[in-house]
């Protein structure tokens, strides 16, 4: 039975509706559909479904869970523990859902010529651009995650589907670029009304695909084309972009909107990110590595800045830290958040109550003492359900990709500093030209600027699913994910640390900010005043995901599997 289900799944992926004479005229199919504008628009609407963007939208912070930005008690997801195999469910579901998206985009593209003369050419070109964008985007995920993959641009028969092998990713990449070029040519600029893919999105995603493949010339040019459109700008309010109540922003290029009210479905259960005192369980937190990545207000990292205070680690830090991680001693979801006190203030009553978010009072409090703030608001503590938009592309990423590409090409000029300082100044909520009010960037040494850009990407895009892609393409996952997760000691040790002045971080032991931009917490671990509840692992084979076992069982032409995963 398992094999039959798999065969049916593959059939639906590769050619959607089969060409059987079983198509009622009252129902849509590839036989009687695509006869008017509305039918094309409905088919295109389907490509915006989060299910097809599985990597980005299968669950909250999906890929962040696999990186050094994430801490979750003693739990490691399969990827972070180095234990994935060709039966890994994430690989299977990503493969299936992404090919569904490609198949549906192909069906749309292959039906456009059939209606020329009945639908205005301008409208058909727009449909072509939109479907091409999605096909290019879906294929870009596949070649990054899997390398060489089956490549199709038309509907195929069952026999053809089962006979397909894998195509060199460089060939697929050429089609990805061509699809984004087509999209940029035919798609309109952003306007009023229903939000759809625009020309700027095509350039932005082309830049991302090229950045993933380390094709920095293409990335530079595509990012610059997006910037030159003047269609987007940085949102002046960093925090508001990520809230469920925010449906538009000048910085949004592509988001997958969610609405429990309109669709009747929930985006995700948010209880894991709500403090225990507010009824959540707060099992997942920003990691200490991420916490230590934020620079001090003098522009120096915490291991070099005289402004850094291990006993008051939020003091004098990049403002984005306060919008990403809840600052100690500040109000949060009805209480004062402070993992270093046994009792805390309940704001509504003005009473001191047991602090369930401190190891001094509750052994299940956040292990590392940190609590997520980015994207979280009071609605999360209402019913623990959230319908925040899935953030896929925003303008800050385009600026960062442009700066990185220019840096890697050793074309460091004022345009690089302009892009980076636009982001940095926005964080400080000051004009870019007010260089005395924020730590502006003017580094011309390529190696040093590389470190700056990598750290800037980490803090600007924290918990937006971007960290995974960066660690993989920079070949740093084998370092970052070989290090232990670090946490506060439990009550006796925490009490001792507080009494000796070794709280929040042990005194005299600074983290090391490495030249590659990674944070090394080993000096803190060596003090013996912290816990390492679990150690991450990474196997080199995991730079590529495995071709799912079920797909190989159905189609042996997909062999050999990626190195390290056997047959």
C-alpha positions in Angstrom: 0.0 0.0 0.0 2.9 2.4 0.8 4.2 2.1 -2.7 0.8 2.7 -4.3 0.4 5.9 -2.3 3.9 7.0 -3.4 3.1 6.4 -7.0 0.0 8.4 -6.8 1.8 11.2 -5.1 4.5 11.3 -7.8 1.9 11.2 -10.6 0.1 14.2 -9.1 3.4 16.1 -8.8 4.6 15.6 -12.3 1.6 16.2 -14.4 -1.3 17.3 -12.2 -4.5 16.1 -13.8 -4.2 13.1 -16.1 -5.5 13.2 -19.6 -8.5 11.0 -19.1 -12.0 11.6 -20.5 -13.3 12.1 -17.0 -13.5 15.9 -16.8 -16.9 17.2 -15.9 -17.4 20.5 -17.7 -18.5 22.0 -14.4 -15.1 21.3 -12.7 -11.7 22.7 -13.4 -9.0 20.5 -15.0 -6.1 20.8 -17.4 -8.6 19.8 -20.1 -11.3 22.4 -19.8 -9.5 25.1 -17.6 -7.5 28.1 -18.7 -10.1 29.6 -21.0 -10.4 33.1 -19.4 -8.5 35.5 -17.1 -10.2 34.4 -14.0 -9.2 30.8 -14.4 -5.5 31.8 -14.9 -5.6 34.0 -11.8 -7.2 31.3 -9.7 -4.5 28.8 -10.9 -1.8 31.4 -10.1 -3.3 32.0 -6.6 -2.6 28.4 -5.8 1.2 29.1 -6.1 1.0 31.5 -3.1 -0.1 28.7 -0.8 2.3 28.3 2.0 2.3 24.5 1.6 4.2 24.8 -1.6 6.8 27.0 0.1 7.4 24.1 2.5 10.9 25.1 3.6 9.8 28.7 4.5 6.3 27.9 5.8 5.9 24.4 7.1 6.3 25.7 10.7 7.5 28.8 12.5 11.2 29.5 12.2 11.5 26.2 10.3 15.2 26.3 9.3 16.4 28.4 12.2 15.8 25.3 14.3 18.8 23.7 12.6 21.3 26.4 13.4 23.3 28.1 16.1 20.6 30.8 16.4 18.3 28.3 18.2 18.2 26.8 21.7 15.6 24.3 22.9 16.3 22.8 26.2 17.9 19.4 25.6 16.2 18.8 22.2 18.0 18.8 18.9 16.1 18.4 15.6 17.5 15.7 13.4 19.5 18.1 11.3 21.1 19.8 14.3 22.0 16.4 15.8 23.6 15.2 12.5 21.3 12.2 12.2 19.3 12.8 9.0 18.9 10.0 6.5 17.2 9.5 3.2 14.0 8.8 5.2 14.1 12.3 6.8 10.6 13.6 6.6 11.6 17.2 6.0 13.5 16.2 2.8 10.5 14.1 1.7 7.9 16.8 2.2 10.1 19.5 0.7 10.7 17.5 -2.4 7.0 16.6 -2.9 5.6 20.0 -2.2 8.2 21.9 -4.2 7.6 19.7 -7.3 3.9 20.2 -6.9 4.6 24.0 -7.2 6.8 23.4 -10.3 4.2 21.2 -11.9 1.4 23.7 -11.4 3.6 26.5 -12.8 4.4 24.4 -15.8 0.8 23.7 -16.5 0.0 27.4 -16.4 2.9 28.2 -18.7 2.0 25.5 -21.2 -1.6 26.7 -21.5 -0.9 30.3 -22.3 -0.4 29.9 -26.1 -3.7 28.0 -26.3 -5.7 31.2 -25.5 -3.7 33.8 -27.5 -6.2 36.0 -29.2 -8.9 35.5 -26.6 -7.1 37.1 -23.7 -5.2 40.4 -24.1 -1.5 39.9 -24.8 -0.5 42.1 -22.0 -2.5 40.0 -19.5 -1.1 36.8 -20.9 2.4 38.2 -20.5 1.7 39.0 -16.9 0.5 35.5 -16.3 3.7 34.2 -18.0 5.8 36.4 -15.8 4.1 35.3 -12.6 4.2 31.6 -13.3 7.9 31.9 -14.4 8.7 33.6 -11.1 7.3 30.7 -9.1 9.0 28.0 -11.2 12.3 29.8 -10.8 11.9 30.2 -7.1 10.9 26.6 -6.5 13.8 25.3 -8.6 16.2 27.6 -6.7 15.3 25.8 -3.4 15.8 22.4 -5.0 19.2 23.0 -6.5 20.4 24.6 -3.3 19.2 21.8 -1.0 19.6 18.8 -3.3 22.1 19.8 -6.0 21.3 18.0 -9.2 17.5 17.4 -9.5 15.0 16.1 -12.0 14.3 19.0 -14.4 11.0 19.5 -16.3 9.5 22.5 -18.0 6.4 20.8 -19.4 3.8 18.2 -18.5 5.0 14.6 -18.7 3.5 11.2 -18.8 3.8 8.7 -16.0 6.4 6.7 -18.0 8.4 9.8 -18.6 8.2 10.8 -15.0 9.4 7.4 -13.8 12.3 7.5 -16.3 13.7 10.9 -15.4 17.1 11.2 -14.0 18.8 14.2 -12.3 20.0 17.2 -14.3 23.2 19.0 -13.6 22.3 21.9 -11.2 24.2 24.4 -13.4 21.8 23.6 -16.3 18.8 24.1 -14.0 20.3 27.3 -12.7 20.4 28.8 -16.2 16.6 28.2 -16.4 16.1 29.7 -13.0 17.9 32.9 -14.1 15.9 32.9 -17.4 12.6 32.5 -15.5 13.4 35.4 -13.2 14.4 37.5 -16.2 11.0 36.7 -17.8 9.2 37.6 -14.6 11.1 40.9 -14.4 10.3 41.7 -18.0 6.5 41.1 -17.8 5.5 41.8 -14.1 4.3 45.2 -13.1 5.7 47.3 -10.3 4.0 47.3 -6.9 0.6 49.0 -6.9 -2.6 49.2 -5.0 -5.0 46.4 -4.7 -4.3 42.7 -4.2 -0.6 42.1 -3.5 1.0 39.9 -6.1 4.6 39.2 -7.3 6.2 42.2 -8.9 9.2 43.0 -11.1 11.3 43.8 -8.0 10.6 40.5 -6.5 11.9 38.8 -9.6 15.2 40.7 -9.3 15.4 40.0 -5.6 14.9 36.3 -5.9 17.4 36.1 -8.8 19.9 37.8 -6.5 19.2 35.3 -3.8 19.5 32.3 -6.1 22.8 33.6 -7.4 24.0 34.3 -3.9 23.2 30.8 -2.8 25.3 29.5 -5.7 28.1 32.0 -4.9 27.6 33.6 -8.4 28.4 37.0 -7.1 28.4 38.8 -10.4 24.9 37.8 -11.1 23.9 38.5 -7.5 25.4 42.0 -7.7 23.6 42.9 -10.9 20.2 41.5 -9.9 20.3 43.1 -6.5 21.3 46.4 -8.1 18.4 46.1 -10.6 16.0 45.7 -7.7 17.5 48.7 -5.9 17.4 50.9 -9.0 13.6 50.4 -9.3 13.1 52.5 -6.2 10.1 50.4 -5.4 11.1 49.5 -1.9 12.7 51.1 1.2 13.6 50.1 4.7 10.8 50.2 7.1 11.6 52.8 9.8 10.1 50.6 12.5 12.1 47.3 12.7 9.8 45.6 15.2 6.4 46.3 13.5 7.3 44.4 10.3 7.1 41.1 12.0 3.8 41.4 13.9 0.6 39.7 12.8 -1.1 43.1 12.7 1.3 44.4 10.0 0.1 43.5 6.5 2.1 46.0 4.5 5.5 47.6 4.7 7.8 49.5 2.3 10.3 46.8 3.1 8.2 43.8 2.1 9.1 42.2 -1.2 7.4 38.9 -0.8 5.5 37.6 2.2 3.0 34.7 2.4 0.0 36.3 4.2 -1.7 34.3 6.9 -5.2 34.8 8.3 -7.1 32.6 10.7 -10.1 34.8 10.3 -10.2 34.5 6.5 -9.0 31.0 6.0 -10.0 29.3 9.2 -6.6 27.8 9.6 -3.9 28.5 12.1 -0.4 29.4 11.1 1.2 27.8 14.1 0.9 27.2 17.8 3.0 29.9 19.5 3.0 28.4 23.0 6.7 27.4 22.7 7.7 31.1 22.5 5.4 32.5 25.2 6.8 32.8 28.7 5.7 30.3 31.3 4.3 33.0 33.5 1.9 34.0 30.7 0.7 30.4 30.1 3.3 29.3 27.5 6.2 26.9 27.9 9.0 29.0 26.4 10.9 25.9 25.3 12.6 27.5 22.4 14.8 30.6 22.8 17.4 32.7 20.8 20.8 31.1 21.5 23.6 32.7 23.4 25.6 32.7 20.2 23.0 35.0 18.6 22.8 37.1 21.8 26.5 37.7 21.7 26.5 38.5 17.9 25.0 42.0 18.5 27.6 44.6 18.4 28.0 47.3 21.1 27.0 50.9 20.3 30.6 51.7 19.4 30.4 49.3 16.5 32.8 46.8 18.2 32.0 43.1 19.0 31.5 42.2 22.7 35.0 40.7 23.0 36.6 44.0 22.0 34.3 46.7 23.1 34.9 48.5 26.5 31.2 49.2 26.6 30.3 45.5 27.0 29.3 44.5 30.6 28.8 40.7 31.2 26.7 41.5 34.3 24.4 43.8 32.3 24.7 42.3 28.8 21.9 44.3 27.2 23.6 47.6 28.1 25.1 49.6 25.1 24.1 47.1 22.5 22.8 47.4 18.9 19.1 48.5 19.2 18.0 45.4 17.2 18.8 43.2 20.2 15.9 44.9 22.1 13.5 44.1 19.3 14.6 40.5 19.0 15.3 39.3 22.6 13.3 40.5 25.6 15.5 42.8 27.7 15.9 41.8 31.4 13.9 43.9 33.8 11.4 45.1 31.2 7.6 44.5 30.9 6.8 41.5 28.7 3.3 39.9 28.2 2.0 41.1 31.6 5.0 40.7 33.8 8.5 42.0 34.3 10.8 39.6 32.5 13.9 38.8 34.6 15.5 35.3 34.8 17.6 36.3 37.7 14.9 36.8 40.3 12.7 34.3 42.1 9.7 36.6 42.2 8.5 39.1 39.6 5.9 41.8 39.2 2.5 41.0 37.8 1.8 44.3 36.1 -2.1 44.1 36.2 -2.3 43.5 40.0 0.9 45.2 41.1 1.8 42.1 43.1 5.0 40.1 43.3 4.4 36.5 42.2 6.5 33.4 41.7 8.7 33.9 38.6 8.1 30.9 36.4 10.8 32.2 34.0 13.7 31.8 36.4 15.7 28.7 37.3 15.5 30.0 40.8 11.8 29.1 41.0 11.1 26.7 38.1 13.4 24.1 36.7 11.5 24.2 33.4 12.1 28.0 32.9 14.0 29.0 29.7 17.2 27.1 30.0 19.4 29.9 28.7 17.4 32.7 30.3 16.4 34.3 27.0 13.0 34.9 25.5 12.0 35.7 21.9 10.5 39.1 21.2 10.8 39.4 17.4 7.3 38.9 15.9 5.7 38.2 19.3 2.9 40.4 20.7 0.1 40.2 23.2 -2.1 38.1 20.8 0.3 35.2 21.2 -0.5 35.0 24.9 -4.3 35.0 24.2 -4.9 31.6 22.8 -1.3 30.7 21.9 -2.1 30.8 18.2 -0.5 33.1 15.7 -1.1 34.0 12.1 1.9 36.1 11.4 2.9 36.5 7.8 5.6 34.2 6.6 8.5 36.5 5.7 10.3 35.3 2.6 12.0 38.4 1.1 12.4 41.9 2.3 14.5 44.8 1.1 17.1 44.7 3.8 18.2 41.3 2.4 18.6 42.8 -1.0 20.9 45.5 0.3 22.9 42.9 2.2 23.2 40.6 -0.8 24.4 43.5 -2.9 27.0 44.5 -0.3 28.2 40.9 0.0 28.5 40.4 -3.7 30.5 43.6 -4.2 32.7 42.8 -1.3 33.4 39.2 -2.6 34.2 40.7 -6.0 36.5 43.1 -4.3 34.5 46.0 -5.6 34.3 47.8 -2.3 33.1 51.3 -2.9 30.6 53.9 -1.6 27.6 52.0 -2.9 28.6 49.2 -0.5 28.8 51.5 2.5 25.6 53.2 1.4 23.7 49.9 1.5 25.1 48.7 4.8 24.8 52.1 6.5 21.1 52.4 5.4 20.4 49.3 7.4 22.6 50.2 10.4 21.2 53.8 10.6 17.6 52.5 10.4 18.4 50.3 13.4 19.4 53.4 15.4 16.5 55.4 14.0 18.7 58.2 12.7 19.5 59.5 9.2 22.2 57.7 7.3 24.2 60.9 7.1 24.2 61.3 10.9 27.4 59.2 11.3 28.1 60.6 14.7 24.9 59.0 16.0 25.5 55.4 14.9 28.5 53.2 14.2 28.7 53.7 10.4 30.7 51.2 8.3 33.6 52.3 6.2 35.9 49.3 6.3 37.8 48.8 3.0 39.8 45.6 3.9 38.0 42.7 2.2 38.5 40.2 5.0 37.4 42.5 7.7 34.4 43.7 5.8 33.4 40.1 5.1 33.2 39.6 8.9 31.1 42.7 9.3 28.7 41.8 6.6 28.2 38.2 7.9 27.5 39.5 11.4 25.2 42.2 10.0 23.2 39.6 8.1 22.9 37.5 11.3 21.4 40.2 13.5 19.3 42.0 10.8 17.7 38.7 9.6 17.7 36.8 12.9 14.9 34.2 13.1 13.8 34.8 9.5 15.0 31.4 8.2 18.0 33.0 6.5 20.7 31.7 8.9 20.6 28.2 7.6 21.2 29.2 4.0 24.1 31.4 5.0 25.9 28.8 7.1 25.6 26.2 4.3 26.8 28.4 1.4 29.7 29.8 3.5 30.6 26.3 4.5 30.5 27.2 8.2 27.8 24.7 9.3 30.5 22.2 10.1 31.9 24.6 12.7 28.8 26.3 14.0 26.9 23.0 14.5 29.7 21.1 16.2 29.4 23.3 19.3 27.3 22.7 22.4 24.2 24.6 23.3 24.9 26.7 26.4 22.5 27.4 29.2 22.3 28.9 32.7 23.0 26.6 35.6 20.1 25.3 37.6 19.1 26.8 41.0 22.1 26.1 43.2 24.6 27.1 40.5 22.6 30.1 39.4 22.4 31.3 43.0 26.1 30.9 43.5 26.8 32.8 40.2 24.5 35.7 41.3 26.2 35.9 44.7 29.7 35.9 43.2 29.0 38.4 40.4 29.1 35.8 37.7 25.6 36.5 36.4 24.4 36.9 33.7 27.6 35.8 32.2 30.6 34.6 34.2 33.0 37.5 34.8 36.4 37.4 33.2 35.4 35.1 30.3 34.4 36.8 27.1 33.0 34.9 24.1 35.3 34.9 21.1 34.0 36.6 17.9 35.9 34.7 15.2 37.0 36.2 11.9 34.4 34.0 10.1 31.7 35.9 12.1 30.9 32.9 14.4 30.6 33.2 18.1 32.7 30.8 20.2 31.5 30.4 23.7 34.2 28.0 24.8 35.8 30.5 27.3 32.5 30.8 29.1 32.0 27.0 29.1 35.5 26.6 30.5 34.5 28.5 33.7 32.3 25.6 34.7 29.6 28.1 35.7 27.2 27.3 32.9 25.5 24.2 31.5 25.9 22.5 28.2 22.7 20.4 28.1 23.3 19.1 24.6 25.9 19.2 21.9 25.0 19.8 18.3 26.5 17.7 15.5 27.0 18.0 11.8 28.0 15.5 9.2 29.6 16.8 6.0 27.0 15.0 3.9 24.4 17.4 5.3 25.6 20.2 3.0 23.2 18.5 0.6 19.9 16.9 1.6 19.2 13.3 0.6 16.9 12.3 -2.3 14.0 10.7 -0.4 14.0 6.9 -0.2 10.5 6.7 -1.6 11.4 8.7 -4.7 14.3 6.4 -5.4 12.2 3.3 -4.8 9.8 4.5 -7.5 12.4 5.8 -9.9 15.9 4.2 -9.6 17.1 6.7 -12.2 17.5 9.2 -9.4 20.5 7.2 -8.2 23.1 7.7 -7.0 21.9 9.5 -4.0 23.9 12.5 -2.7 27.2 11.4 -1.1 26.9 9.8 2.3 23.2 8.7 2.0 23.8 5.4 0.3 21.4 4.1 -2.3 
